[in-house]
Every structure is written in C-alpha cells, then in structure tokens.
Amino acid sequence: MRIMGLKKPMILLAIMLIGSGLMEGTAGAEEPYNLGVALALSGPGALYSMDGAKAIELAVDEINAQGGMLGKHPIKLFVRDTLTRPDAAERKARELILDDNVRCILGTYSSACAIAIKPVCREHKVLHIAAISNSENITKTNFSPYTFSVVPNTYMQAKAVALGIAKLSKEKQWDEYVTLASDYEWGRSSQSIFVQILKQTAPHLKLKNAFWPTLGETEFYPYIRKISIEKPDFVYGSLASKDNELWINQAKTFGFFELFPYQGSLISVSELIAQGDMLPRGVIGVCRAPFFAHMDEPMMSNFVKNYKGRYGQYPSDWAVMEYDAVYALKQGIEQAGNIDSEKVKDAMSGLTIKTTRGQLSFRKIDNQLNCPSYIGMVDKSPDYPFPIYKDLIIIRGEDSWRSETEIQASRDIK
C-alpha cells in the first residue's frame, strides 16, 4: 500500500478508497485487523500529521509482509481527516467505528481532538493510541482503559524544561519572565504545568504576563511588540507546527532572540529540517522523539533507513511516535495472543515494549508510556544536512511524569 506518494489532490481519493476497503486485499487470510487513523491531514496539524501517516503506512506494510497481526490477520487501514477540529475528530471516530468496524484508532494531532475521541472509543470498547497529541489529560483525567499514550505528555515535557530553566535562572540571575503559548488544550496545559513547576523549583521567578495567540496565528508582530514592552529576563514558548515556524521567522527579523533568551520552544525534527540555517543558533528547544538521539537502537536505525529509502527524507518526531504506536499495538496483540480489543487492552496495561527509543513500559495507572523528553541547544551538525541539538539532555519518563499519588488524588476529587 502506497498512498503517501500521491500528490495532494489525490490524497482524499486515496482516503476514500481505503475507507471503502478497495486498496487492501484479504484473499486467503483470516479475519483482517481493521485499523483506524484519525489525523489532521488538513488544517494547522497537517505538517506533523502527514509525517505520522507515512510512518503508519510503512509500519503496516512491514507487518503485512509478515502475514499481518499474529502472522495471520492482515491489517486494513482506514484513514480519516480530523481537520484539526474536535467536533470533526469525534464525528470521524464514530465513522471509523460504526462504518469501518475498526478495533483501534491511532491519532491525532490536536490534544483537543484526542480528548474528543477518547470517550467515543471507550463507549464502543475500541483501543485508542495517542502518538502526537500529548495533553496529560488524555490519560490523567476521565481515565479510559482503552486509551494509551506513546508520547511524553505536557506535564513530562513542561517539568523537564522547568528543571532546566530553574538551573539557568540561578546562573544568569533571572527574576521575571513571560510566556507565549497557543490558545488551545496543548498550549494551555503546557503553560500551566510549566508555571506551576517553576513556582516550586524557582520561587524567586515572577511571571509578568501570559500571551495566548490563537491556534493558526499568522501575525506575531503584535506579540513581539508586547513582549518587548514587558522586558522580561526570558520568554517561555509553547507553540508548535506552522505557528512555531512563523513565530521564529518573524521574531528573528526583529533580532528578538538576541534581546530575550527564548526557552522551551517545541523545536522538533520537522522544524530543524524545514528551517535549517534560518533557525537561530543557541535557542534552547525541546522535542519529543528525535531520531538522532537513538541511532544506536537497531529498531531506530532500521526505521530511519527504511523511511528515508521510501520517502527520501529523515523521519520527524511525529513519524517516530506513530511508528512506535503501530508496533506497540502489535506487541499488545502478541502478548494477548488475540486481536480481541478487550484482551489486548488488558495485555497492554503495564506492558514493556520494544520501541525505536528503546525498551519502554506503559504505567498501569494511566497507560502512559515512560518515554523520555529531549532538551538541547540548536546547532549545526557534521552528520546531517540540517541542525540538530548540541549537548542533548534526555530526561527519562519516570523522572518527569506526575506521581501516581497525584494522579489518584486528582481522580478522587468529585
């Protein structure tokens, strides 16, 4: 199956064909495994989602080449575009379940979309694996035993950044800061957690102001002006995808990064590749699954080789995590010895799996994978035609996630 090589006008046609089952043959095989994908193939999330869709395609082809799940259940892929909108995500999830009879839904870009999908999957007892969206509320609140996360959540990433900034603030004698975060679930959650943790780790730091550009914002000059008036010691950023790219490019033209240290921005492999030399050096960024951090892992090196061979590009964080999501599902099915979702969800709870990022485990209380966060300084690399992270710091999941006591306490509140 090769849909992602098609030109964009053909993508929706390919999706419809997949949805009708016309692009997968199952002759001579046992019951197929219907796998749903709910990704933002249009809207603000398209940049990341298309990479994720490519990785899913690759993983499915690899598994089907071995006969499918358990070597006998070929995977049929059903893809839906969430439009980066929660209402559309909920509607598409129901279509995948009721029309296409999927047993699992992979996705999606927006945390608000993932939270909209979660109760639908629980209602119909369908597995749900979040691999790009990462609000901690996906697994923390209104817990669903059918929902799993293979991405470091907002708490994990914000804590990792806060710990680093607390140390820097003492070294550089910083006293005041402002935040710039996208005004939707992920941005709000990331900013809130960061501010809370910073109060604990660096109580001398004062938040002067918080700015909330809308998701899909294209004009950041008003924010540059407002931040400059505040004159903070540093700025904490929580922007992603195209928003982050536009912000960096516009701020750079004003020499913003020479005036104000900018910390915590989500600078994924997508931005490292797309912006290259345009990215200001010395900016401290955070990412979720950079391939270059784990090239010593056979699964990662093999994935990079195959992904690059098929698509002619290096895999982004989003590709890495969606690829891991497919193989997490595969290993859950193998542990259960069955494709029945009830048995698979039970088998995946607490399961240690092999991923491109090494051996990782799902925590039973919230089905969160103990995946690491990555922090570093943007710098050129002799090994790749784009910058990567210098002095990369890898924060383990178990060192950054919220304690089980805190999670349980939040659930006990009526």
C-alpha positions in Angstrom: 0.0 0.0 0.0 1.4 3.4 -1.0 -0.9 6.3 -0.6 1.5 9.0 0.7 3.5 9.2 -2.5 0.4 10.6 -4.2 0.2 14.3 -5.0 -2.0 16.2 -2.6 -5.1 16.4 -4.8 -5.2 12.6 -4.8 -4.8 12.1 -1.1 -8.6 12.4 -0.3 -9.4 10.0 -3.1 -6.9 7.5 -1.6 -8.5 8.0 1.8 -11.9 7.2 0.4 -10.6 4.1 -1.3 -9.0 2.9 1.9 -12.2 3.7 3.8 -14.1 1.5 1.4 -11.6 -1.3 1.7 -10.7 -1.2 -2.0 -7.0 -0.8 -1.5 -6.5 -3.9 0.7 -6.8 -7.5 -0.4 -7.5 -10.2 2.2 -7.9 -13.3 0.0 -6.7 -16.5 1.6 -6.2 -14.8 5.0 -8.1 -14.9 8.3 -10.2 -12.1 9.6 -8.4 -8.8 8.8 -7.5 -6.3 11.5 -9.2 -3.1 10.8 -7.0 -0.2 12.0 -8.3 3.4 12.1 -6.2 6.5 11.7 -7.6 9.9 12.7 -5.1 12.6 11.8 -5.2 16.2 10.8 -4.5 15.9 7.1 -5.7 19.4 6.6 -5.7 22.5 8.9 -2.9 23.6 11.3 -1.9 20.0 12.1 -1.3 18.8 8.6 2.5 19.4 8.7 3.0 16.9 11.5 0.2 14.6 10.6 1.3 13.8 7.1 4.7 12.6 8.5 2.8 10.4 11.0 0.6 8.9 8.3 3.7 8.0 6.3 5.2 6.1 9.2 1.9 4.3 9.9 1.8 3.2 6.2 5.4 1.9 6.5 4.8 0.0 9.7 1.6 -1.5 8.3 3.3 -2.7 5.1 6.1 -4.2 7.2 3.7 -6.1 9.4 1.5 -7.2 6.5 4.6 -8.5 4.7 4.8 -11.0 7.6 1.2 -12.0 7.3 -0.3 -9.3 9.5 -1.1 -9.3 13.2 -0.1 -12.6 14.8 1.1 -13.6 11.3 -2.5 -14.2 10.1 -4.6 -11.1 10.4 -3.7 -8.6 7.6 -4.1 -5.0 8.5 -6.7 -3.0 6.7 -6.1 0.7 7.1 -9.0 3.3 7.3 -7.9 6.9 7.3 -10.0 10.0 8.3 -9.1 13.7 8.3 -10.0 15.4 11.6 -9.5 18.8 10.1 -7.7 19.7 13.3 -11.2 20.2 14.9 -12.5 18.4 17.9 -16.1 18.2 16.5 -14.8 16.7 13.3 -12.5 14.3 15.2 -15.4 12.9 17.3 -17.5 12.5 14.1 -14.7 10.8 12.2 -14.0 8.5 15.1 -17.6 7.4 15.1 -17.4 6.8 11.4 -14.3 4.6 11.8 -16.0 2.6 14.5 -19.5 2.3 13.1 -18.9 2.2 9.4 -15.4 0.6 9.2 -15.5 -1.6 12.3 -12.0 -0.6 13.4 -10.6 -2.2 16.5 -8.1 0.6 17.2 -7.8 4.3 16.4 -4.3 5.9 16.1 -4.1 9.7 16.3 -4.2 12.6 16.5 -2.5 16.0 16.1 -4.6 18.2 18.4 -4.9 17.3 22.1 -8.5 18.6 22.0 -9.2 16.2 19.2 -7.7 13.3 21.2 -9.8 14.2 24.2 -12.9 14.3 21.9 -12.0 10.8 20.5 -11.4 9.2 23.9 -15.0 8.8 25.2 -16.1 7.6 21.8 -13.6 4.8 21.9 -14.4 3.9 25.4 -18.1 3.8 24.6 -17.6 1.3 21.9 -14.7 -0.5 23.6 -12.2 0.4 20.8 -8.5 0.9 21.5 -7.1 4.4 21.2 -3.4 5.3 21.0 -2.3 8.9 21.1 1.0 9.4 19.3 1.2 13.1 18.5 -1.2 14.9 20.8 0.1 15.0 24.4 -2.0 16.8 26.9 -1.7 14.9 30.2 -5.5 15.0 30.4 -5.6 12.4 27.6 -4.6 9.8 30.2 -4.9 11.6 33.6 -8.5 12.8 33.8 -11.6 10.8 33.0 -9.3 7.8 32.6 -10.2 5.3 29.9 -8.6 1.8 30.0 -8.8 1.8 26.2 -6.6 4.9 25.7 -2.8 4.7 25.7 -0.1 7.3 25.1 3.3 6.8 23.4 4.3 10.5 23.6 5.7 12.4 26.6 2.8 14.3 27.9 2.6 18.0 28.7 3.4 17.5 32.3 6.5 15.5 31.5 7.8 17.9 28.9 7.0 21.0 31.0 8.7 19.6 34.0 11.8 18.7 32.0 12.0 22.3 30.7 11.2 23.8 34.1 14.0 21.9 35.8 16.5 23.1 33.2 15.3 26.8 33.4 15.4 26.8 37.2 19.0 25.9 37.0 19.7 28.5 34.3 17.8 31.3 36.2 20.2 31.0 39.2 23.2 31.0 37.0 22.0 34.0 35.0 20.2 35.8 37.8 16.9 35.9 36.1 13.9 37.3 38.0 11.0 37.9 35.6 9.6 36.1 32.6 6.6 36.0 30.2 5.0 33.1 28.4 3.8 32.7 24.8 1.5 29.7 24.2 -1.1 28.7 21.7 -4.6 29.2 23.0 -5.9 25.6 22.9 -5.7 22.5 25.1 -2.0 21.6 24.5 -0.7 25.2 24.8 -2.8 26.0 27.8 -1.9 22.7 29.6 1.9 23.1 28.8 2.0 26.7 30.0 0.0 25.9 33.2 2.2 23.0 34.2 5.4 24.9 33.4 4.3 27.8 35.6 3.3 25.5 38.5 6.5 23.6 38.5 8.7 26.7 38.1 7.0 28.1 41.3 8.2 25.0 43.1 11.7 24.8 41.7 12.5 28.6 41.3 10.0 30.5 43.6 12.0 33.7 43.0 10.9 33.9 39.4 7.9 36.1 38.7 5.5 35.6 35.7 5.0 39.1 34.4 2.5 38.3 31.7 1.0 35.4 29.6 0.2 35.8 25.9 -2.2 33.5 24.0 -2.1 33.6 20.2 -4.9 31.6 18.6 -4.1 28.2 17.0 -3.2 29.0 13.4 -2.0 32.6 14.1 0.0 34.1 11.3 0.8 37.6 12.6 3.1 37.5 15.6 4.4 41.1 15.4 1.8 42.4 18.0 3.2 39.8 20.4 6.8 40.7 19.7 5.9 44.3 20.5 4.0 43.5 23.7 6.8 41.2 25.0 9.4 43.9 24.2 7.4 46.3 26.3 7.5 43.9 29.2 11.3 43.5 29.0 11.4 40.0 30.6 14.6 38.2 31.5 13.5 35.3 29.4 10.5 34.0 27.4 9.0 30.6 27.7 7.3 29.4 24.5 4.7 26.7 23.8 4.0 26.9 20.1 4.0 24.1 17.6 4.0 23.2 13.9 3.4 26.1 11.4 2.6 28.5 14.3 6.1 27.9 15.7 7.8 28.3 12.4 6.1 31.6 11.7 6.8 32.9 15.2 10.5 32.1 14.9 10.9 33.6 11.5 9.0 36.8 12.4 10.8 37.2 15.7 14.2 36.6 14.1 13.7 39.6 11.7 13.4 41.8 14.8 16.5 40.4 16.5 14.2 39.2 19.2 16.3 36.2 20.2 19.4 38.5 20.7 17.3 40.6 23.2 15.4 37.9 25.1 16.5 34.3 25.8 13.9 32.0 24.4 13.4 28.7 26.3 11.3 25.7 25.9 10.0 26.1 22.4 8.9 22.9 20.7 11.5 22.7 18.0 11.0 19.2 16.6 12.9 17.5 13.8 10.3 19.0 11.5 11.5 22.5 12.3 15.1 21.5 12.3 14.8 20.2 8.8 12.4 22.8 7.3 14.0 25.9 8.8 17.6 24.7 8.8 20.0 27.7 8.7 17.1 30.1 9.4 16.8 28.7 12.9 18.7 31.0 15.4 21.6 29.2 16.9 21.7 28.9 20.7 17.9 28.7 21.1 17.1 26.1 23.7 14.4 23.8 22.4 12.5 20.7 23.4 11.4 17.8 21.3 9.6 14.5 21.8 11.3 11.8 19.7 14.4 12.9 17.7 15.6 10.0 15.7 19.3 11.1 16.0 19.2 10.5 19.8 18.7 6.8 19.3 20.6 5.7 16.2 22.3 3.1 18.3 19.0 1.3 18.7 18.6 -1.3 15.9 14.9 -0.6 15.6 15.5 3.1 15.1 18.4 2.7 12.7 16.3 0.3 10.6 13.3 2.6 10.7 15.4 5.6 9.6 16.9 3.6 6.7 13.5 2.3 5.5 11.7 5.6 6.0 14.4 7.5 4.2 14.5 4.9 1.4 10.8 5.1 0.8 10.1 8.8 1.3 13.5 10.4 0.6 13.6 12.3 3.9 14.5 11.7 7.6 11.7 10.9 9.9 10.3 13.6 12.2 9.3 13.1 15.8 5.8 12.5 14.7 6.8 9.8 12.3 8.8 8.1 15.0 5.9 8.1 17.5 3.3 6.9 15.1 5.6 4.1 14.0 6.1 3.2 17.7 2.3 3.3 18.1 1.7 0.7 15.5 4.3 -1.6 16.9 3.0 -1.1 20.5 -0.3 -2.3 19.2 1.3 -5.3 17.5 3.2 -6.3 20.7 0.0 -5.9 22.7 -1.8 -8.2 20.4 1.1 -10.7 20.6 1.0 -10.5 24.4 -2.7 -11.2 24.3 -2.4 -13.9 21.7 -5.6 -12.5 20.2 -6.9 -9.5 18.3 -9.9 -9.0 20.6 -9.6 -5.4 22.0 -10.7 -6.4 25.5 -7.9 -8.9 25.8 -5.4 -6.5 24.1 -6.1 -3.6 26.4 -5.6 -5.8 29.4 -2.3 -7.1 27.9 -1.0 -3.6 27.1 -1.6 -2.3 30.6 1.8 -2.3 32.3 3.4 -3.9 29.2 7.1 -3.4 28.4 7.5 -2.9 24.7 10.4 -2.6 22.2 10.4 0.8 20.5 12.7 2.9 18.3 13.5 4.8 21.6 14.5 1.6 23.5 12.6 -0.6 25.9 9.8 1.4 27.4 6.8 0.5 29.6 3.2 1.5 30.0 2.3 2.6 33.5 -0.8 0.8 34.7 -2.5 3.7 36.5 -2.7 5.9 33.3 -1.5 3.8 30.3 1.3 6.5 29.8 4.5 5.2 28.3 7.6 6.2 30.2 9.1 7.8 27.1 11.8 10.5 27.5 11.8 14.2 26.7 14.8 15.8 24.9 16.2 19.3 25.5 19.2 20.9 23.8 20.7 23.9 22.0 20.2 24.2 18.3 23.5 23.9 16.5 24.8 22.7 13.1 25.8 19.0 12.7 28.5 17.4 10.6 26.4 14.3 10.2 23.2 15.8 8.8 22.3 18.5 6.3 20.3 20.3 8.9 20.9 21.5 12.5 20.3 19.1 15.4 20.7 19.6 19.2 24.0 20.2 20.8 24.6 18.9 24.4 21.3 17.0 24.1 19.8 16.2 27.5 17.5 13.1 27.7 15.1 13.3 30.6 13.6 9.8 31.4 9.9 9.5 31.6 10.0 8.1 35.2 11.9 11.2 36.2 9.5 13.7 34.8 6.0 12.2 35.0 3.4 13.1 37.6 3.4 10.7 40.6 0.8 8.0 40.9 -0.3 9.6 44.2 -1.0 12.9 42.4 -2.9 11.2 39.6 -5.1 9.2 42.0 -5.8 12.3 44.1 -6.9 14.2 41.0 -9.4 11.3 40.3 -10.7 11.2 43.8 -11.8 14.8 43.6 -15.5 14.9 43.0 
